[in-house]
Amino acid sequence: MKQIVFDTETTGLNPEQGHRIVELAAIELSDRKISTRRFHRYLNPERDIDAGATEVHGLTLERLLDEPKFAEIAPALLEFINGAELIIHNAPFDVGFLNAELKRAGLPLLNTFCPPPLDTLKLAKELHPGKKNNLNALCDRYLIDNSHRTLHGALLDTELLAEVYLAMTRGQESLLGDDNSERADEALPYSDHVPRPSVRVLQANAEELVLHAQQLQSIEKTSGGKCLWQQIERVS
């Protein structure tokens, strides 16, 4: 299943109060890499933008008056995301706005075109309970450069979120083994009489060792010198 990182910027916080999408972006991942396939549009929201929202993303109604309306770009957007697992930070927010726009345009809701999205905010809370898990905090935690993010923007945020998602899920494919196996998702029956396959040992390369050391340093700093791995390495 293809994966697409998705984000929106809006006129306000609640689609039920008539707030609209002013920018949306989608970037496809391919073989756990950020691909060149992307969909990005600014939109005329056909209504005023809350001052607080403009402070966040910098977009004004005057800037957007000549941009297309959502209904005009909806067919191309749906073609781009159709059948994909969407990766979204705080998915209920973006899905709520997208569904409101689809309904307004007389189109079926998102679940007609895509399976349930993967919410990276929920994933981050599971991985880092009790920590800040907004996009800036995750960029800092995973050593992703976000110094150019002075304002929120759908395209920029999808690019950063794609890097964050890949960092959060790094190593999962290796643990699962060969993705080409037709029965990779089936549990093998246990039997002492069944020859066991040899264990695959994957050595870390130089880049991965550097990232590992940086991650340990980050944990050491955050925990106040209580990183167990660091303590074990010092003893050994």
C-alpha positions as CSV (number, residue, x, y, z in Angstrom):
1,M,0.0,0.0,0.0
2,K,1.3,3.4,-0.9
3,Q,1.9,5.9,1.9
4,I,1.3,9.7,1.6
5,V,2.2,12.3,4.1
6,F,-0.6,14.9,4.3
7,D,-1.2,18.3,5.9
8,T,-3.5,21.3,5.7
9,E,-3.6,24.9,6.8
10,T,-6.9,26.5,7.6
11,T,-8.9,29.7,8.3
12,G,-9.5,28.6,11.9
13,L,-9.8,25.7,14.2
14,N,-13.3,24.3,13.6
15,P,-14.8,23.2,10.3
16,E,-18.2,22.9,12.0
17,Q,-18.1,26.8,12.3
18,G,-17.5,27.1,8.6
19,H,-13.8,27.3,8.6
20,R,-12.1,26.2,5.4
21,I,-8.8,24.8,4.1
22,V,-6.4,27.5,2.7
23,E,-3.5,25.2,1.8
24,L,-3.0,21.5,1.5
25,A,0.0,19.3,0.6
26,A,0.7,15.6,0.1
27,I,4.0,13.8,-0.5
28,E,4.3,10.2,-1.5
29,L,6.8,7.9,0.2
30,S,8.4,5.2,-1.9
31,D,10.5,2.4,-0.4
32,R,10.8,4.5,2.8
33,K,12.2,7.4,0.9
34,I,10.6,10.8,0.2
35,S,9.7,10.7,-3.4
36,T,9.4,13.6,-5.9
37,R,5.6,12.8,-6.3
38,R,3.7,15.5,-4.5
39,F,0.5,17.5,-4.6
40,H,0.4,21.1,-3.3
41,R,-2.3,23.8,-3.7
42,Y,-3.2,27.1,-2.1
43,L,-6.9,27.6,-2.0
44,N,-9.4,30.5,-2.0
45,P,-11.4,29.8,1.2
46,E,-14.2,32.1,0.2
47,R,-14.3,33.6,3.7
48,D,-12.3,35.6,6.1
49,I,-9.3,34.1,7.9
50,D,-9.0,34.4,11.6
51,A,-6.2,36.7,12.8
52,G,-4.8,33.9,14.9
53,A,-4.6,31.5,11.9
54,T,-2.8,34.1,9.8
55,E,-0.2,34.5,12.6
56,V,0.4,30.8,12.4
57,H,0.7,30.3,8.6
58,G,1.0,33.9,7.3
59,L,-1.7,33.6,4.7
60,T,-4.4,36.3,4.1
61,L,-7.6,36.3,2.1
62,E,-6.1,39.0,-0.2
63,R,-3.2,36.6,-1.0
64,L,-5.6,33.8,-1.8
65,L,-8.3,35.4,-3.8
66,D,-6.9,34.3,-7.2
67,E,-6.2,30.7,-6.1
68,P,-8.6,27.9,-7.1
69,K,-11.5,26.8,-4.8
70,F,-11.4,23.4,-3.2
71,A,-14.1,21.9,-5.5
72,E,-11.9,22.8,-8.5
73,I,-8.9,20.8,-7.3
74,A,-10.8,18.0,-5.5
75,P,-10.7,15.5,-8.4
76,A,-7.0,15.8,-8.9
77,L,-6.4,15.5,-5.1
78,L,-8.6,12.4,-4.8
79,E,-6.8,10.8,-7.7
80,F,-3.4,11.5,-6.0
81,I,-4.4,10.0,-2.6
82,N,-6.8,7.3,-3.7
83,G,-6.0,4.0,-2.0
84,A,-3.1,5.4,0.0
85,E,-2.5,5.3,3.8
86,L,-2.3,8.9,4.8
87,I,0.3,9.9,7.4
88,I,-1.0,12.9,9.3
89,H,0.1,14.7,12.5
90,N,-3.1,15.1,14.6
91,A,-5.1,13.3,12.0
92,P,-8.6,14.1,13.4
93,F,-8.0,17.8,12.7
94,D,-7.0,17.5,9.0
95,V,-9.5,14.7,8.3
96,G,-12.3,16.7,9.8
97,F,-11.5,19.7,7.5
98,L,-11.0,17.5,4.5
99,N,-14.3,15.7,5.0
100,A,-16.1,19.1,5.5
101,E,-14.7,20.2,2.2
102,L,-15.6,17.0,0.4
103,K,-19.1,17.2,1.8
104,R,-19.5,20.8,0.7
105,A,-18.3,19.8,-2.8
106,G,-20.9,17.0,-3.0
107,L,-18.3,14.3,-2.9
108,P,-18.0,11.1,-0.7
109,L,-16.1,11.3,2.5
110,L,-12.4,10.4,2.8
111,N,-12.9,6.8,4.0
112,T,-14.4,6.1,0.6
113,F,-11.0,6.7,-1.0
114,C,-8.5,5.8,1.7
115,P,-8.1,3.4,4.7
116,P,-7.9,5.0,8.2
117,P,-4.9,7.4,8.4
118,L,-1.8,6.8,10.5
119,D,-1.7,9.5,13.2
120,T,1.9,10.4,13.9
121,L,0.8,12.4,17.0
122,K,-0.7,9.3,18.5
123,L,2.4,7.3,17.5
124,A,4.7,9.9,19.1
125,K,2.7,9.9,22.3
126,E,3.1,6.1,22.5
127,L,6.9,6.3,21.9
128,H,7.5,9.4,24.1
129,P,4.8,9.5,26.8
130,G,4.8,12.7,28.9
131,K,7.0,14.5,26.3
132,K,6.1,17.4,24.0
133,N,5.2,15.8,20.6
134,N,4.4,18.7,18.3
135,L,6.3,18.8,15.0
136,N,9.0,21.2,16.3
137,A,9.7,19.0,19.4
138,L,9.9,15.9,17.2
139,C,12.3,17.6,14.8
140,D,14.5,18.5,17.8
141,R,14.3,15.0,19.2
142,Y,15.2,13.3,15.9
143,L,17.8,15.8,15.0
144,I,15.9,17.1,11.9
145,D,16.8,20.6,10.8
146,N,13.6,22.8,11.1
147,S,15.4,26.1,11.5
148,H,13.7,27.4,8.3
149,R,10.2,26.8,9.8
150,T,9.4,30.3,10.9
151,L,5.7,29.8,9.9
152,H,3.6,26.8,9.5
153,G,3.1,25.7,5.9
154,A,1.4,22.6,4.5
155,L,4.2,21.8,2.1
156,L,7.1,22.5,4.5
157,D,5.3,20.6,7.3
158,T,4.7,17.5,5.1
159,E,8.4,17.5,4.2
160,L,9.4,17.7,7.9
161,L,6.8,15.2,9.0
162,A,8.0,12.7,6.4
163,E,11.5,12.9,7.9
164,V,10.1,12.6,11.4
165,Y,7.9,9.6,10.5
166,L,10.8,7.8,8.8
167,A,13.0,8.4,11.9
168,M,10.3,7.2,14.3
169,T,9.8,4.0,12.4
170,R,13.4,3.3,11.4
171,G,14.3,-0.4,11.6
172,Q,10.8,-1.8,11.5
173,E,11.3,-3.4,8.1
174,S,14.5,-5.0,9.2
175,L,12.7,-6.6,12.1
176,L,10.0,-8.0,9.8
177,G,12.6,-9.6,7.6
178,D,12.2,-10.1,3.8
179,D,9.3,-8.0,2.5
180,N,9.2,-10.2,-0.6
181,S,8.0,-13.3,1.2
182,E,4.5,-14.1,0.2
183,R,3.8,-15.3,3.8
184,A,5.7,-12.6,5.7
185,D,2.5,-11.7,7.7
186,E,1.7,-15.3,8.7
187,A,3.0,-16.8,11.9
188,L,5.1,-19.9,11.4
189,P,4.1,-22.9,13.5
190,Y,6.6,-23.9,16.2
191,S,8.1,-27.4,16.0
192,D,11.4,-28.8,17.1
193,H,11.3,-30.9,13.9
194,V,11.1,-27.9,11.6
195,P,14.5,-26.6,10.6
196,R,14.9,-23.0,11.7
197,P,16.2,-20.4,9.3
198,S,19.5,-18.8,10.1
199,V,19.4,-15.5,11.9
200,R,20.1,-12.5,9.7
201,V,22.7,-10.2,11.3
202,L,22.6,-6.7,9.9
203,Q,25.6,-4.6,10.9
204,A,25.1,-0.9,11.4
205,N,26.9,1.2,8.8
206,A,28.9,4.3,9.7
207,E,26.0,6.7,9.2
208,E,23.7,4.6,11.4
209,L,26.4,4.5,14.2
210,V,26.6,8.3,14.2
211,L,22.8,8.6,14.4
212,H,22.8,6.0,17.2
213,A,25.4,8.0,19.2
214,Q,23.5,11.2,18.6
215,Q,20.3,9.6,19.9
216,L,22.0,8.3,23.0
217,Q,23.4,11.8,23.7
218,S,19.9,13.2,23.3
219,I,18.5,10.6,25.8
220,E,21.4,11.2,28.1
221,K,20.7,14.9,28.1
222,T,16.9,14.6,28.5
223,S,17.2,12.0,31.3
224,G,19.8,14.0,33.3
225,G,22.5,11.4,32.8
226,K,20.4,8.3,33.3
227,C,20.7,6.7,29.9
228,L,21.1,3.0,30.8
229,W,22.8,2.2,27.5
230,Q,25.5,4.8,28.1
231,Q,26.1,3.5,31.6
232,I,26.5,-0.1,30.2
233,E,29.0,1.1,27.5
234,R,31.0,3.0,30.1
235,V,31.3,-0.1,32.3
236,S,32.2,-2.3,29.4
